[in-house]
Amino acid sequence: MHNFVNSIATMADTIASIVPEARVVYGHGRMKDLELEEVMRKFVRREADVLVATTIIESGIDIPTANTIFINRADRIGLADLHQLRGRVGRSDHRAFCYLLIPPDRPPTVKATKRLKTIEEFSELGAGFRIAMRDLEIRGAGNILGGEQSGHIAAVGYDMYCRLLERAVRKMKKEPDPTPPPLHIDLDIDAHVPPTYVRAERSRIEIYRRVVGCTTLPDLGQVEKDLLDAFGPIPKPVSRLLQLAEARVLCRRFGIKSISLHRPDIVFTVEQAVQAEPLFVDAPGTVRMVDGETIHLRPPPHYLEDQDTLLAILRRMLLRGIEQLGAQHDVA
């Protein structure tokens, strides 16, 4: 994505010179309709390997074979636009990659840095609401109760409006925010709601929203029960989605902020290493403490080859850690 019409042809030539074997095409909004349509057809039909385009690809583009996007001058793009652009890839069963490019000689502004960090932090399914909330924090919320605020409840949806209102009221009362901090798990696991299981896109989005919103195991149990009642036996990808949600709930007991797979290690980022110590009692493999907030677990290699095995190992560690916490509490 190169959002400069005057230099987009030059950018396409540059890419072609870097990767001569790649077939490169470019498109932008100032092209004639038929010309732009032909460019897009070439890319969809795989007659071109690389598409250089402006933000016209932001919405309405669904190309399952596209799995990588480079966003040039990402510091100039708004947070909502970045989220939409990132969503143009990874629309099939292939893992997708999004690279945000900024010029090395011009450091981004404070707000631009916050936007880039947000889009990097919130990459899991169902992260749209959290991104919207962070965008609100960066831009400022305005006055949602007074006449200075433009727009209407319908513009953001009743549910979001109520959440924003509750958060604003709690802030004015100086009450703690009950919303748990975000917890990111990236283990390269195929976890989603397939269209073959839930046909309606709106229903699939609602399921993601409910799963992300679960903060207790009974909440997750209710979601699972509702899925069984409404759609029948739960397939593997949905089961993994629920298992990941369960892991997020259990992880909060140990102050875990993120878990990511960096082969051959599983990397845990925690608030305090001592708080997460019970999790690694009898953990499979070797444990290495990088610093007070980063712990590397290197399990036997075959544990990483199967998604369900990896999830089972993580669940066993979490349950074993909770047992350790209970034992420590009994001793105390």
N, C-alpha and C positions, 0 to 999 in steps of 0.2 A: 504494500500500500504506500503509494507516493502521492501525496495530496498537493502536487504543484503541477498544474497543467502545462505551463511554459517549459518545464524541464523534464516532463515525463518521458518524452522520446529519447532524450539523452540518457536518462536513467535506464531505460530498456536496452539501449546500446551498451551501456556499461556492464549490465548483467550478462548480456550476450558475449561480451569480450572476456568476462571472468569465467563463464561456463560456455565455451563455444559449442559444445554438443547439445545444449538445450535450445529448444525452439521457443522464442520469447515473443509475446504479443503485448500490446498495451491498449488501454481504453480509458476514456474519461467522458464527462458529461457534455462537453462541447462538440463531440463528434455527432455526425448525422445518425439518425436512428438505425438505419440499415447497416451503416458501417460499424456501429457499436454492437449491434446484434450479431454480425458476422464474427467479430472478435470473440464474443462470448461463446458463440457456437463452436468455434475452433477449440477453445479451452475445454468446454464440456465434452466434445468428441475426442479429446486427447490428441488433437492435431497440433497442440501447443503444450509445452511443459511448464512454462512460467507465464503468469498473467501479472502485468504491472498495471495497477489501476488506482484511481482516486477513491474517495469515500463513497462513490456510487455503489460499491459492493457491500455497503454497511447493512442493508436490509433487502430482503426479497431474493437473495442469492442462495441457492441450495445445491452445492456441488459435492456429492459424497466422496469423490476421488481426491479432493483438495485436503491435504493434511498438514500443511505448513504455511504460516503467514509471517512475513516480515513487515513491521509497521515502522516506516521511516519517519523521523522527527516525532516520535511518540510523545515527547514533552509538549507538543503543540495541540494534542488531541484531548478532548474532554473525557472524563471517566466513563460516562455512559456510552460514548462513541467507541472507546477502547474495548469496552465489554461487548458491544455489538460486533465490532470487527473481529475480535477473537472468536466469536461464535460462528464465523463463516467457515471455520475449519473444524475437523473432528465430528462431522455430521453422519458418520457411519461407524463401523466397528473398528476403525483404525485409530490408534493413538495419535493425537494432534499436538503440534508444537506452535507456539506463538513467540516471536522474538521482537522485543521493543528496542528500536535503535535510536540513539541520541548522539549528537555530535560531540566528539571528545574535547574540542576546544571551547565549547560553550556550555558550561554547567547549567542544568535546568533550575528553574525557580523553585522556591520552597513548596509552592502549591503543586507544581508539576511533579516534583519528587514524591509528594504524598500520593498523587494520582497513580504514578508508576508503581509505588510500593503496594498500593491497594490492589491493583490489578494482578500483581504478582502473588499477593497473599491469598486472595479469594479466587481460587481456580476450580473449586469443587462444584459438582452439580447443585443447583439450587442456591448459588451464591448471589444471585441478582439482587435480592432484598438487602443483604449486608453491604453490597457495593453501593446501592442507592443511599443507604444510611450514611456510609462513609463519605459519599459525594456531598450529602447534605451538610455534614460536619465541615468539610473542606470549604464549601461555597458559603456556608452560613444558612441558618434555617429561616431567617426573616421573622415576621410576626404572624404566626399561624392563627391567632385568635382575633387580631385587629383588622381594621380596614386597609392597612398598608399592604397586606398580603394579597397578591393577585391570584387568580385561578379559583378553583372550586374543589370540594371534596371529591367529586367525580373524576377530577383530573389525575388524582393519585390513587384512588380507590379507598373505600371506606375502611378496610382493614389496616392499610398503611397509615391512613390519617389518624386512626385511633392509637396506633403504636407511637406515632410522632407526638401526639398530644399527651399521651401518658408519660413519655420520656421527658417532654418539656416541663410538665407539672412536677415530676419527681426531681428534676434539676432545680426548679425554683424552690422546692421544699427541702433541698439538700439531702434527699434520700438516696440510698445506693441504688444503682441500676441492677434489677434482678436478672437481666439478660446475661447469660454466661459468655465469657470471651470466646471468640472463634477458635476452633480447633481443626487443624488441617491434617488429613491423612492421605498420603499419596503412595500407594503400594503397587501401582500398575495392575490394578485388579478390575476385571470386567464386571462392573456393578451398575445396572441401569434397569429401567422399565421398558421392555421391548414393545413395539407396536403390536406384535402378535399376541401379547398378553392383555394390553389395554389399548384399544384402537383409538379412542378419542385423545387428541393431543392435550386438550384442556384437562382431562382427567389425569393424564400422566404428569402434567405440571403440578396439579393439586397433590398428587402422591408425593412428588419430590418435596413440595412445600411442607407437607405434614411430617415427612421423615426428618427433614432438616430441623424442624421445630421441636422434635422430641427431646426432652431433657431428663426423662426418667424411663426406666425399663417398662413400667406399666403402660406408659404412653406408646412405646414401640410395640408392646404386646397387643394393644388395641388396634394399631395400624395393621399389624399382621392379620388379626382376626377379621378386620373389615375387608382386607384384600381377599382372604379366603372366601368370605361370604359373597363378595361382589364379582370376583373374577375366577374363582376356582383355585386349584393347586398352584403354589407359588414356584415359578421357574428359578433356575440357578442364578441368573443375573440379579433378580429381585431379592433372592435370599441373601446374596452377597451384599447388596445395598443395605438390607436390614442389619446384617452382621457388622458392617462398617459403622452404622449408626449406633449400634449397641457398644462398639468399641469406643466411640466418641463419648458416650455417656459414662462409661467406666473410667476412661482416661482422666476425667476431671478430678477423680479422687486423688490422683498423683501429681496434679499440677502440670500435666503434659500440654504443651502448646502445639506441637506438630510431630508427626511420624512420617518419614519419607524413606523410600527405598533407593539406596545408592549402592548398587551391587559392588562388592559382596556384603555390604553392611546395611542394617536398618538403623536409621539415624533418628534419635529421640531428642527433641528440643523441649526442655522443661523449665519451670519457673525456678525451682531449686532442686539440685541433684539429690539432696538428702530426703526430700519429700517423695521422690520417685524410687528410692532405694529398694523398698519391698517388692517392686515390680520385677527386679532382676535377680531375686533369690531363686536359685535353681533354674535360671533362664538357659535355654539350649544354646550352646556355643560360647564364645568369649565376649566379655564386656569390657569396653575401654572408655574411660572418662576423658573427654577432650578438654572440657572446662566445666565450670560450675553449672552450665546450662545445656551442655551437649553431651549425649551419651551414644556411643556406637555399639550395636550388638551385631556380632558376626556369627550367624547360625550355620550349621552344616549346609553345604551348598545345595543338597537335594531338597531342603526345606523351601528354597526360593523358586523351585521349578514348577510348583503346583499352587494355583491361587487359593484353593480351598485349604490346603495344608498350611499355607502361610497365615490365613485367617484363623485357623484352628489354633495355631501356635500362639498368635497374639491374644486370642481369647483366653487360652489357658494361663498365659502370663498374667493377664489382668485379674482373672479370678483368684489365682494363687496369690497375687499381690494383695488383694482385698482380704484374703484369709490371714495374711501376715499382719495387715493393719489391725484386724480384729484381735489377733493374738497379742499384739503390742498393747492394745487398749485394755485387754483383760489383765495383763501383768501390771499395768499402771494402776 
